[in-house]
Each structure stands twice: as C-alpha cells, then as structure tokens.
C-alpha cells in the first residue's frame, strides 16, 4: 500500500456536484440568465481578485472580517465578497464608455470567510442584476429588478416564494422622530429579528432605547395585514419626518409598479423588519423566502444604493440590484426535494456503439448526425456489448445506435429505444 497517497477531499464550506446534479445546476443558471438577457440586461464580468483598498472602501466591521485578503509583493489584495461593489468600481472606471441607465447581469463566484454551517458556503455563485443611473434613477427600477427575479423563479418552475419588501428610509424616519440616537445599532438588531426569539429581541431593544420607545417600535414592526393595510397603518402614525414620508411614498410606487409588471400580490409583502446587513443600502430593500420553508432564510435579496460608487468617483451613480445566491439556492432546493423532481432533456440524442470492425462507418454516421444538429457520441472502448449498453443506460440516453457488420454492408443502422426496448433498422440518412 502506498502510504504517500493523499485522501481526496475539499475544504468545508465549498460545493462540488456530481455530473447529473451539475447538469441541473447549469440548467437553472441558463434559464435565469436567459430571463435577464431577454429583458435588456448586458453581461459583464469582473476579476475575482481586487485591490483591497477598492473592495473595502465602503465596508468594514463584520464584512471586513469575512473577506479573504492577502499580500502579493507590495499589493494588498482581496477576493470579492459580492458582485455589487466590484460593479460600482466597474461603472466608475468605465463611466465615459457606458450608456445610462446601465442594466447589467453577472454570474460569478464570490468568497466569504463565514462560520462553517449547513447551507452557508465560503465560495459560492451569485447571479446579479443591477441598474445604475447617471445622477438619478427612477424608483420604478426597484420594482423592475424584483420582477426579473419573479420571472426567473417561474422559469425554473419554482412557485412557493415571496418577496419581502421594505424601505430603510421608513425605519430611519421613525427612529429620528423618536429621537433615538443608536440608529445603526437598532438597524443591526432588527436585521437579526428572525434569528433570535421575540422576547430576546424585545429585551435587547429595551436595553438600548428604554421600555416606552421599545414598545412603540415593536408595535410598528408588528403591523399586520395586506400591503395596503400595512401602508395605511404606517400613514396613521402621522409621522412628519421627511425620511419616513419619502420611504412610504417609495414603497407605494414600488407596490404599484410591481402590480403593473404582473408580479402577483401574494408574491410580495411589505415587511419593515427587512433591513439588509450591508450598510450601502439607502432605500428599498428586499429578501425572498420560500413559503413553508422560511427556516432556510432568504434565497434572493438586494436593494437601492444611492452612492455606492462615491469612493471611486465624484459622479453620482445611484443604483438598485438584486442577487440570487445560486449555490445556496441549489442547496435549499435540494433540501426541500425540488431538485429530485427537476427534469431536463438529455442533450445527447444518440450514442453509437460499434460492434466488430465498423468504426469507420460509425464515424461516417456520426458526422452526418452532427450536421443534422443531433447530439451524438461514439463508444470507443473494446468491451462486451452488455457493458456498452449499461454505460448508455447510466448516461440516460434514450436511443442507442448499434452498428455491426450487417448494418455497415447494407448502409443501415439499428436504433434501440432504451425506454421501450424496441429496435428498428433504417438507412441512416433517413434520420
């Protein structure tokens, strides 16, 4: 036994898939990106490695702790932790060469040194759509990016999901109206609302702002009902703060545009407890839950950022984006049984199996089928026929072409249907 053999394994927090699941993963990605392409988004890509000073220009604290950074020579480098910050750098860098509003989509791997736990990955694919404007950007874009995710989920056959939508200005206005100074601390705590029990949340809020203000804030966060009823309940508070009023107005506009974009009313819900942890969001924010499987958390999120590129340019570049964590989404869909029922068409139409010395004829048939647009391959290995057929069966190929000496002499092929077991001989040019 060779004692120098290293056991093959990967690091915790990374995902690898076997071929059949990878095919499903790729099909999901293809369908999502097709929606983005068909709705006017342009593809871009950015480097996985960025200058640390660029990547962390607007971030610190918990975000910086999760970033993979290293030094190469005199350069401080970091692996991108999302696609939005590199996108802001990209737009600032190519400002004079882009047409605004600039709508882009991007698929790529990102890296976060998160605590290892089930369903959380340190390397994972994100698929983002962002719209960025020059000086200004219509609030309608906030609804538009949500509607793209809605179309994408429908395209892959996902039905039981709901967008949870809020606006940071609403809560900011409430906190200012109540003369609460610890705005950031409160925002961070509300962002963790679903991760801690209600009593613990209330106790922590009370410790920060006192019992009276805590009760007032909790009553607002607990407003229930339809989207219109929630907006009506917030309006009844008669808060005059400009942030609050602007946030309510923007929520109403997003709601109206989502309806115009045919996002069903049950597909989105106003929820003031949605904050989003990253501090570059300034207005609309949203997360997406799976109805009946809320414990898995958000599978898709994003929001409005009014000046994310401010660290790279003096130009004002407001934007809004939505991100699907494809790797995490795939994990969750697998956990709930969705992937087990996911069906894709095998792109391999035929596998040709030579029997005897018929390889030259097999290649002639192969080239003909390829020109006709069929997916086709040849089994080259010298094995018993049973093993060849078993190989085709494991690949899930529906039709096998068997070519022996008789078929070669008669300029024919024998087609075996792997589902029914039926066989038939035809002249191959009839396919």
N, C-alpha and C positions, 0 to 999 in steps of 0.2 A: 504493500500500500504506500502510495506517495504521500508523505506527511507534509509536503510543501503546498498541497492543493488548498486554495482559499475557498471557504464556503461562499457561494454566490448569494448576495443579499443587497438590499438598498437601505438607505437611511430612513429612519422613521419620519413621517410627515411628507413623504413623496409617493406618487402614484404611478404604477405601471399596470397595463392591462394586457390580457391575452388577446390574440387576434380577433376573435368573434366580438368581444366587448369593445375593442378598439374600432372595429367597423361601425358599431352603433354610435360610439363617441364621435367619430368623424362625420357620420350621417347627421347627427344632431347639430354639430358645428356648421356643416354645409347648409342645412336648412335655415339656421339662424342668420348666418352671414348673407344668404340669398335674399332674405327679407330686407336686410339693411341695404344691400346693393340696389334692389328693386325700388327702394324708396329714396334714392338720390344721395346715398352716403358714399364717400370716396374712401378707398383703402389706403392706409398708411402703415408704416412700421417704424419703430424707434429702437435704439440699442438697449440690450438688457443691462449693460453696464453704463452708468452715467457718472459724471463728476459729482462727488459727494456734496460739494457746495451748491450745485444746481439742484440736485434731488431733494436736499434737506432745507432749501432756502425758506420755505414756509412751514416747516414741520419740526417738531421737537418732542420732548416728553415721551409718551408711550410709543408713538410712531418711530422715533429715532431708535428706541431700544430694540425694535423689531427688525431694523434694517441690517442687512448683511453688508458690512463695509470692510475695506482692506486698503492697503497701500502698495502701490507698484512704482518703484523708483521714488520720484518726488510727488507723484499724483495720489491724492486721496480719492478713492473710488467707492461706488456703492451699487448694489443690484437694485433695480427698480422695484418698488413695493406696490405700485399700482400703475395704470396706464395714463391716468389723468394728469399727473404732474409732468411726466415727460411730454405729454401732448401740449401742455401750456408752454413749455420750453420750445417745442417744435414750432408752434404758431408764432411766438415772439421772434424766433430765429428766421423764419421764412415769411414774415409779415408782408413784405412787399411783393411776394410771388403767389399769394393765395387770394382766392375770391371769397368775399364775406357776404352773408354769413357762411362760414365754412362748416360743412357737415362731414364728419369722418366716422369710420368704424375701424376698429383694430382688434385683432386676435393675437394674444401673446402670453408668454409665461411671466409671472411676477413672483417675487420672493419675500417672505416674511418669516422672521425667526419667532414664530408663535409657540406657545407652550403646546407640547405634543398632546393632542386629544382627538378622539374619534371624530372624523369628518372635517377636521381642520388640517390644512396642508401648509407646508413651508414653501413648496413650489407648486404653483397651480396656474391654470389658464384662466384669463379673463377675456371677455368679449365685450368691448365698449362701443357705445355710440355717443358722440358729443357734437353739440352745435356751439360754435363760438362766433361772437359778433364783433364788429368794429364800433366801439363807443357805446352801442346799445344792442339789446337783443330782446325781441318780443317774448312776453310771458307765454305765448302760445307754444313756443318751443318746449317748454317744460312738460306740457301735455303730450306733445308730439313724440318725444323720446319714450315716454311711458307707453304710448300707443304702438310703437315699434316692438317693444318687448312683448306687449299683448299679442301682436301678430306672430312674433317668433314662437311664443309658447303654444299658440294654436297650431302653428305649422308642424311642430313636433308631436302634436296630439295631447298636450298637457291641458287639462281642463280645470282642475280644482286649485286655483291660485287666486290671490287677491293683493292688489297694490295698496299699501298703507301710506297715505299721503299727508304731509303736514307742511308747515312753513315756519322756519326759525324766527321770523320777524314777529309772529304772533306771541310766542312764548317770551321772546326778548322784551316785547312791549309790556306784557303782563308783569314781568319781573321789575322793570323800570318803574311802572306805575305803582307798584307796591314798595318801591324804594329798597329793593333787595340788591345788595352790592355784589354778592358772590355769584354773579351770573354764570360764569364758566363752570364753577363747582356744581351748581344746581343742574346745568345742562348735562354735565357728565353723569350725574346721578340719575337723571331722568332717562338718559340713554341706556342705563342698565336696568330699567324698570322691570323688564320681562325676565331678567336673570336673577333677581332676588325676590323674596316673598314680600307681600304687600306691607306687612307690619314692619319689617326691617326697613323698607323704603321710607315709610312714614316716620319712623323713629329717626332715621338719618336726616331727613328733610327738616324735622322739628329741631334737631340739634343745631342745624345751620341757621335757620331763619325764625325759629320760635313757633309756638303752637298755633297762634292765630293766623299768621301768614301761611303756615304749612297746611292748615285746614282749608283756607281759601284756595290755595294752589291745587290741592288734591281734589277738591270739588270740581275744579275746571278740567283737570285731567280725566275725571271720571264721567264727563258728559257723554251720554249715550244717545243712540238713535240713528236715523238716516243721515246722509251727508247734509241735507238741507236743515234737518233738525239740529245738528251739531253747530252749523254756521249760525242758525237763529239763536241758539243758546249762547254762543260767544258774543253775538251782537247785543244781546240783552244785558251783558255786563256793563255796557255803556262806558267802556274804557276809551279815553281820548288820546292815548299815546299814539304818535304818528307811525311808529313801527308796527304796532298792533293793527291799526286801521289799514295800513298798506298790506300787511300779511293776510288779513281777512279778504281784502279785495283781490289779491293774487290767488288765493285759494278758490274764490268764486270763479275767477277767469279760467283757472286750470280745470275745475269741475265742468264748466260749460264747454270748454274745448274738447275734453275727453269724451263728452257726450256727442259732440259734432264728429269726432273721429271714430265713433261707433265702438268705444270701449264700454261694455255693458256696465250698468250702475252697480251690479253686485260684484264687479271685478275691482272696484276701488272704494276705499273707505278712508275718510278723514280721521286721523289719529294723532293727537297732539303729543303723544309720548314718543313719536318718531323724531329723533334728533340728528342721527348720524354722528359717529365719533370723530371723523376728521374735521378739523376746525376751519377748512377753507370753504365750507358751505355757508351761504348767506341768506338764502330764501327758501324756495321749495325744496323739500327733501322727501325721499320715499324709500320704502323697503317692500319686499314681496314675500308673503307667506304662502305655504301650501295648506289649504283648508283641510282640517282633520289631521294634519301633521305639523302643527305650529311649533312643536318642540324642537324641530330641526333649525329654527331660526330663518333668517332671510336668505333667499336664493338669488336675489337680484336687488340692486339698490343704486342710489345716486342722488343728484340734486343740482341746485343752482349755485354757481360760484361767480361772484361779480368782478373779482380782480385777482384771480389765481396767478396770472402771468405778471403781476406787478413787480415781482422780484427780478424779472428779466427784461422789462421794457417799460417806458413811460406811457406807451399806448394803452388805452383802456380796452380790455378784451373780456367782456362778460360772457359766460358760457353756462351750459347745462348739459349734464351727461347721465347716462345710465349704464350700469355694468352688470353683466351676468358672470358670476364665478362658475365657469363651465365645469371645472374639476369638482368643485363642491356640489354643484347641481347634479352631476352624474352620480356622485356618491349617494346623495339623498334619493334620487330616482331609483337607484339600485336597491336601497334600503326599503323603500315602500313598494317594491315589486313592479314598478313601471318598466324598468329595463328588461325584465324577464319576459314581458309581453310585447316588447318592441320588435317590430318586424321590418327588415329591409330586404330589397330584392338583391339576390346574388348577382353581381356584375359579371360573373363568369358563366356564360351561356353553355359552353361545351368544354369538356376535357376529352382530348383524343388519346386513345390507348392503342398503341401498335401491338399487333400480335404477329410474331415472327419477323421476317426481314422486310418490313413495309415502311420504314422510317421516311424514305424519300417521298413516297406517295402521301404519307401523313403530313409532311411539310407542305406539299402542294395544296392539300385540303385546308391546312391552317392558313396559308396566305390568302386563299380565296375567301375564307370566312372573315378574316380580318378586314379585307377590302369591303366586305358587305356590312361591316360595322358590328359584328358579333364579338363578344368577349370569349377568347379561346386560348387554351394552352395544351401542351403535349406532355404526357407522362413518359419520361425518358428512361427510367430505371428498369433494369432487367430483373423483374420479379414475377412470381406466379400471378395468373390472372385474378385470383381471389384477392390477393393483396392489393392489386391495382384498383379493383372495384371498391374495396374497403376504403382506400385513400379518397376516391371520388365521393363516396358516401359521407366521409367525415368532413369534407370540404362543403357539403351541402349542395353540390352541383345537381341540377335536376335532370340533365341529359348527358349521357356518355356516348361518344362515337367510337365504335370498335372497328378496327381496320386490320383484317387478316389478308392472307394471300388471295382468297376468292374475291374479296372486295377490291383489291388492287387490280386483279386481272379483268374484272367486269366494270372497272371505273365507277364503283359504288362505295357507299359507306353503310354501316349498320348503326342505327340510333337506338339506344336503350333508354327508356323513360325510367328514372330511378324511383319515381313515386308509384307508378302503376306496375312496373316490371315489363311493360310491353316493349317489343322490339320490332323494328321495320327496316327494310333495306331500300335505299333510294340512290339515285345519281346525285352526287354532292352538289352539283351546280343548280339543283332544284331548290336548294335551301335559300 
